[in-house]
């Protein structure tokens, strides 16, 4: 039996509305999965070693469902631009450099090191259109020991030729990566049409066939800006709406869609019916002036909402900051519409742990049967003495950083 016992102040969200708090308790996992939380350790585990973290907090690992690894180097640049101009002037110019595999190796190592340092233990990651460079990213994240889905970006139009591929080459590279990594334990492939304007209907349809034939999940962008939505209408006049374009292409089974700010009524209904996970990327939406996702409305409708850093539209990898920004944006909506309740801390935390973790299976919580993905948080002794466990977590979310994280566990293994 491969058991792990960690002791400390354990806090997580089983439901969105409240925290589950276990002060000075033991969290036990066997073969990477939680078997229970105990105030007094059962006799069955009494002879096993214990990692005693004293008065520190033990929380689920952060989950980032939308991050662009090659954009990490441009983080914080071009923030006076809006989406389409920003992509043209910064992102596309940087991504062409990833054809140089030495550059890709160094850039992705830099990204991966900071991703793990920030406490993100599961992530859905965009690479570039380069198959070889994407393969490098797979190997780096495998070595880090975190859980991830990585997507080679599919794009055949509306970008510089230096990062475009023919449909045949794009599909061939995609199938190669699926064949090589589909059965990996932690780091797996995900289909990644960059966004609808970068693909023809034919390419989207072929990707849909791959999704069905290989049973691979899908990630893309959806209704990020009003201008983008209009562009999609112009490029695909036969589609009822943006989401329908992905649906008719067979790309909504086990799908995650970033942004989803400007959904029509029919799109909201279809997203709920098809169990599409929508990813709120608050920093990016502010920086690029895209808009504000109406999170409370979506939650009230029963839609699945998670969080993403969206680096480099977002300027921080740290998901605690994404949680805070989601709360702040919901308060701006509340100022304009007082009847719309802002997000509570527990709700934002749930979105960045258990809700996002569900895409990877049972992770993001410390309920029985869940994978033990955990962060150990140390705060100042005076803070720990003055405040409750919930208050200490809130303070970490608002003011903490990687220096407060003193241990990281993925599936019961310290990394």
C-alpha positions in Angstrom: 0.0 0.0 0.0 1.4 3.3 -1.1 0.1 5.8 1.5 0.6 9.5 2.1 -0.4 11.2 5.3 -0.2 15.0 5.5 -1.2 17.0 8.6 -2.2 20.6 8.8 -5.2 22.9 8.5 -7.2 21.4 5.6 -9.6 23.6 3.5 -11.4 22.9 0.2 -14.7 23.3 -1.5 -17.1 20.4 -1.9 -19.8 22.8 -3.1 -19.5 26.3 -4.4 -21.4 27.9 -1.5 -19.0 27.1 1.3 -15.6 25.9 2.4 -15.0 22.6 4.2 -12.5 23.2 7.0 -10.6 20.7 9.1 -8.3 22.3 11.7 -5.2 20.4 12.7 -6.2 17.2 10.9 -4.8 14.3 8.9 -5.3 14.0 5.2 -4.7 10.4 4.1 -4.3 9.1 0.6 -3.6 5.6 -0.7 -2.2 5.0 -4.2 -2.7 8.7 -4.9 -6.4 8.9 -3.9 -7.9 10.4 -0.8 -9.4 7.9 1.7 -10.3 10.4 4.4 -9.7 13.3 6.7 -9.3 12.6 10.4 -8.9 14.5 13.6 -7.3 11.5 15.1 -5.4 9.1 12.9 -7.0 5.6 12.6 -5.0 2.7 13.9 -4.6 1.3 10.4 -2.3 4.2 9.6 -0.6 4.7 12.9 2.7 3.2 11.9 3.0 5.1 8.6 5.2 8.2 8.2 3.4 11.6 8.5 4.3 14.9 6.8 3.4 17.3 9.6 3.0 20.8 8.3 2.0 22.2 11.6 -0.2 25.3 11.4 0.1 25.7 7.6 -2.8 25.5 5.2 -3.4 22.5 2.9 -5.5 23.3 -0.1 -6.2 21.6 -3.5 -3.8 22.4 -6.3 -4.8 25.1 -8.8 -6.3 24.3 -12.2 -5.8 26.5 -15.2 -8.0 25.5 -18.1 -6.7 28.1 -20.6 -3.1 29.1 -21.0 -0.9 29.7 -24.0 2.6 28.4 -23.3 4.4 30.1 -26.2 3.0 33.5 -25.2 4.6 33.4 -21.8 7.6 35.5 -23.0 5.3 38.4 -24.2 3.3 38.5 -20.9 2.6 42.1 -19.9 3.3 43.5 -23.4 1.0 45.2 -25.8 -1.7 45.7 -23.2 -2.9 48.9 -24.9 -4.0 46.8 -27.9 -7.3 44.9 -28.4 -7.4 41.2 -29.3 -7.0 41.0 -33.1 -4.3 43.8 -33.2 -2.5 42.3 -30.3 -2.4 38.9 -31.9 -1.0 40.4 -35.1 1.6 42.7 -33.6 2.9 40.4 -30.8 1.6 36.9 -30.6 2.0 35.7 -34.2 5.5 37.3 -34.4 6.6 35.5 -31.3 5.1 32.1 -32.2 7.0 31.8 -35.5 10.2 31.7 -33.4 9.2 28.3 -32.0 10.2 26.7 -35.3 13.7 27.0 -33.8 13.6 24.0 -31.5 16.4 25.3 -29.3 14.4 28.4 -28.7 11.3 26.4 -28.0 13.2 24.2 -25.5 14.3 27.2 -23.5 11.1 29.1 -23.7 8.9 26.1 -22.6 11.3 25.3 -19.7 10.9 28.9 -18.5 7.1 28.6 -18.8 6.9 25.2 -17.1 9.1 26.2 -14.2 6.9 29.3 -13.4 3.7 27.4 -14.0 4.5 24.8 -11.3 6.0 27.5 -9.0 2.7 29.4 -9.1 0.8 26.3 -7.8 -0.9 25.2 -11.0 -0.9 21.4 -10.9 -3.3 20.8 -13.8 -3.5 22.9 -17.0 -5.0 22.9 -20.5 -2.2 24.4 -22.6 -2.0 25.8 -26.1 1.3 25.3 -27.9 2.0 26.5 -31.5 1.3 25.1 -34.9 4.8 23.5 -34.8 4.5 19.7 -34.2 8.1 19.3 -33.2 8.0 22.2 -30.7 4.7 20.9 -29.3 6.4 17.6 -28.7 9.1 19.4 -26.7 6.4 20.9 -24.5 4.9 17.5 -23.9 8.2 16.1 -22.7 8.9 19.1 -20.4 5.5 18.9 -18.6 5.8 15.2 -18.3 9.2 15.7 -16.5 7.6 18.3 -14.2 5.1 15.7 -13.0 1.9 17.8 -13.3 -1.3 16.9 -15.1 -1.9 18.6 -18.4 -3.7 18.5 -21.8 -1.5 20.0 -24.5 -2.7 21.1 -27.9 -0.8 21.6 -31.1 -2.6 24.6 -32.6 -4.5 24.0 -35.9 -4.6 27.0 -38.2 -4.5 27.4 -42.0 -5.6 31.0 -42.6 -5.9 34.5 -41.3 -2.4 34.6 -39.9 1.2 35.1 -41.2 2.4 32.3 -43.5 5.2 31.6 -41.1 2.9 30.0 -38.6 0.3 28.6 -41.0 0.2 25.0 -42.3 -1.7 23.2 -45.0 -4.7 21.3 -43.7 -2.9 18.0 -44.5 0.2 18.9 -42.5 -1.9 20.2 -39.6 -3.9 17.0 -39.4 -0.9 14.8 -39.8 1.0 16.5 -37.0 -2.1 16.4 -34.8 -2.6 12.6 -35.4 1.1 12.0 -34.7 1.0 13.7 -31.3 -2.3 11.9 -30.4 -0.7 8.5 -31.3 2.4 9.2 -29.2 0.8 10.7 -26.1 -2.8 9.6 -25.9 -2.1 6.8 -23.3 0.1 8.9 -21.1 -0.9 9.0 -17.4 -0.7 12.7 -16.7 0.1 14.7 -19.9 -2.3 14.0 -22.8 -3.2 15.6 -26.2 -6.2 17.8 -26.8 -7.5 19.0 -30.2 -6.9 22.8 -30.6 -8.4 24.7 -33.5 -6.9 28.1 -32.5 -10.2 29.8 -33.0 -12.8 29.6 -35.8 -11.4 32.4 -38.0 -8.0 30.5 -38.3 -9.7 27.5 -39.8 -11.8 26.6 -42.8 -15.0 24.7 -42.4 -13.3 21.7 -44.0 -10.5 21.7 -41.4 -13.0 22.0 -38.5 -14.9 19.1 -39.9 -11.7 16.9 -40.2 -10.8 17.8 -36.6 -14.3 16.8 -35.5 -13.7 13.4 -37.1 -10.5 13.0 -35.2 -12.2 14.0 -32.0 -14.8 11.2 -32.6 -12.4 8.5 -33.9 -9.7 9.0 -31.2 -12.0 10.1 -28.4 -9.9 13.2 -27.7 -11.2 16.3 -26.0 -11.3 19.8 -27.6 -10.3 23.3 -26.6 -10.8 26.5 -28.4 -12.0 30.1 -28.1 -15.6 31.3 -28.2 -17.1 34.8 -28.4 -14.2 36.7 -26.9 -14.9 40.0 -28.5 -17.8 41.6 -30.4 -15.6 42.1 -33.4 -14.6 38.5 -33.4 -18.2 37.3 -33.3 -19.0 39.5 -36.3 -16.0 38.1 -38.2 -17.1 34.6 -37.6 -20.6 35.5 -39.0 -18.9 36.8 -42.1 -16.6 33.8 -42.5 -19.2 31.2 -41.8 -22.6 32.6 -42.9 -24.3 29.1 -42.8 -23.7 28.7 -39.1 -26.5 29.7 -36.8 -24.0 31.2 -34.3 -20.4 30.8 -33.1 -21.1 27.8 -30.9 -23.1 26.1 -33.6 -20.1 26.3 -35.9 -18.2 24.0 -33.5 -21.2 21.8 -32.9 -21.9 21.1 -36.6 -18.2 20.3 -36.9 -18.4 17.6 -34.2 -16.2 19.6 -31.8 -18.5 20.0 -28.7 -18.1 16.5 -27.2 -15.9 16.9 -24.1 -15.1 20.5 -25.1 -13.8 23.5 -23.2 -14.3 27.0 -24.6 -12.5 30.1 -23.4 -14.1 33.5 -22.8 -17.8 33.0 -24.0 -18.6 36.6 -23.2 -21.2 37.3 -25.8 -23.3 34.2 -26.0 -26.8 34.3 -27.5 -29.7 32.7 -25.8 -29.5 29.7 -28.1 -25.8 29.3 -27.4 -26.3 29.2 -23.7 -29.0 26.5 -24.0 -26.7 24.4 -26.3 -23.7 24.8 -24.0 -25.7 23.5 -21.1 -27.2 20.7 -23.1 -23.9 19.5 -24.4 -22.0 20.0 -21.1 -19.6 22.4 -22.7 -17.2 23.9 -20.0 -16.8 27.7 -20.3 -13.6 29.2 -19.1 -13.7 32.7 -17.5 -10.4 34.5 -18.2 -10.8 37.8 -16.2 -7.3 39.3 -16.5 -7.2 38.8 -20.3 -10.7 40.2 -20.8 -9.7 43.4 -18.9 -6.3 43.8 -20.5 -7.5 43.4 -24.1 -10.8 45.3 -23.4 -12.8 42.3 -24.5 -15.7 42.5 -22.0 -16.9 40.8 -18.9 -18.3 37.3 -18.8 -21.7 37.4 -17.0 -20.6 34.7 -14.6 -23.6 34.9 -12.2 -26.1 34.7 -15.0 -24.3 31.6 -16.4 -24.1 30.0 -13.0 -27.8 30.6 -12.4 -28.5 28.9 -15.7 -26.6 25.8 -14.6 -23.6 26.3 -17.0 -20.2 24.9 -16.1 -17.8 27.8 -15.4 -14.1 27.4 -14.7 -11.1 29.8 -14.7 -8.1 30.4 -16.9 -5.1 32.6 -16.7 -5.1 33.1 -20.5 -1.4 34.1 -20.4 -0.4 36.2 -22.2 -3.6 38.1 -22.6 -3.6 37.6 -18.9 -0.5 39.0 -17.2 -0.1 36.4 -14.4 0.1 32.6 -14.3 -1.0 32.5 -10.7 -4.6 31.2 -10.5 -5.2 32.8 -7.1 -5.0 36.1 -8.9 -7.5 34.9 -11.5 -9.8 34.0 -8.7 -9.5 37.5 -7.2 -10.0 39.2 -10.6 -13.1 37.1 -11.2 -14.5 38.4 -7.9 -13.6 42.0 -8.7 -15.2 41.9 -12.1 -18.4 40.5 -10.6 -18.4 43.4 -8.2 -18.2 45.8 -11.2 -21.3 44.2 -12.6 -22.9 44.4 -9.2 -22.2 48.2 -9.1 -24.1 48.6 -12.4 -26.7 46.1 -11.6 -27.1 45.7 -7.8 -29.5 42.8 -8.2 -26.7 40.7 -9.6 -24.9 39.1 -6.7 -21.1 39.2 -6.9 -19.0 36.1 -6.6 -18.1 34.9 -3.1 -14.6 33.7 -2.3 -15.7 30.1 -2.0 -17.3 30.3 -5.5 -14.2 31.6 -7.2 -12.0 29.1 -5.3 -14.3 26.3 -6.5 -14.0 27.5 -10.1 -10.2 27.4 -9.9 -10.0 24.0 -8.2 -12.9 21.5 -8.2 -14.8 22.9 -11.3 -11.6 23.0 -13.4 -10.3 19.8 -11.9 -13.4 17.9 -13.1 -12.0 18.1 -16.7 -9.2 15.8 -15.5 -11.4 13.4 -13.6 -11.7 13.4 -9.8 -9.3 16.2 -8.7 -9.5 19.6 -7.2 -11.1 18.5 -4.0 -10.2 16.4 -0.9 -13.4 14.3 -1.0 -13.0 10.5 -0.7 -11.9 9.0 -4.0 -10.4 12.2 -5.4 -6.7 12.3 -6.5 -4.6 14.1 -3.9 -3.4 17.2 -5.7 -2.4 19.6 -3.0 -0.6 22.8 -2.1 0.8 23.5 1.3 0.6 27.2 2.1 2.7 29.1 4.7 1.7 32.5 5.9 3.2 34.9 8.4 3.0 33.7 12.0 1.1 36.8 13.1 -1.5 36.3 10.3 -1.9 32.6 11.3 -2.4 33.7 14.9 -4.9 36.5 14.3 -7.2 34.9 11.7 -9.4 31.9 11.0 -8.4 29.3 8.4 -10.9 30.7 5.9 -9.6 34.2 6.4 -6.0 33.0 6.0 -7.0 31.4 2.7 -8.7 34.5 1.5 -5.6 36.6 2.4 -3.4 34.2 0.5 -5.6 34.4 -2.6 -5.5 38.2 -2.5 -1.9 38.8 -1.5 0.1 35.5 -1.7 2.5 34.2 -4.3 4.8 31.3 -5.0 6.9 32.1 -2.0 4.0 31.1 0.2 3.8 27.6 -1.3 6.1 25.3 0.5 5.0 21.9 -1.0 3.2 20.6 -4.0 1.6 17.1 -4.5 0.2 15.6 -7.6 -1.7 12.3 -7.2 -0.1 11.8 -3.8 3.4 12.4 -5.0 5.4 15.4 -4.0 6.9 17.2 -7.0 
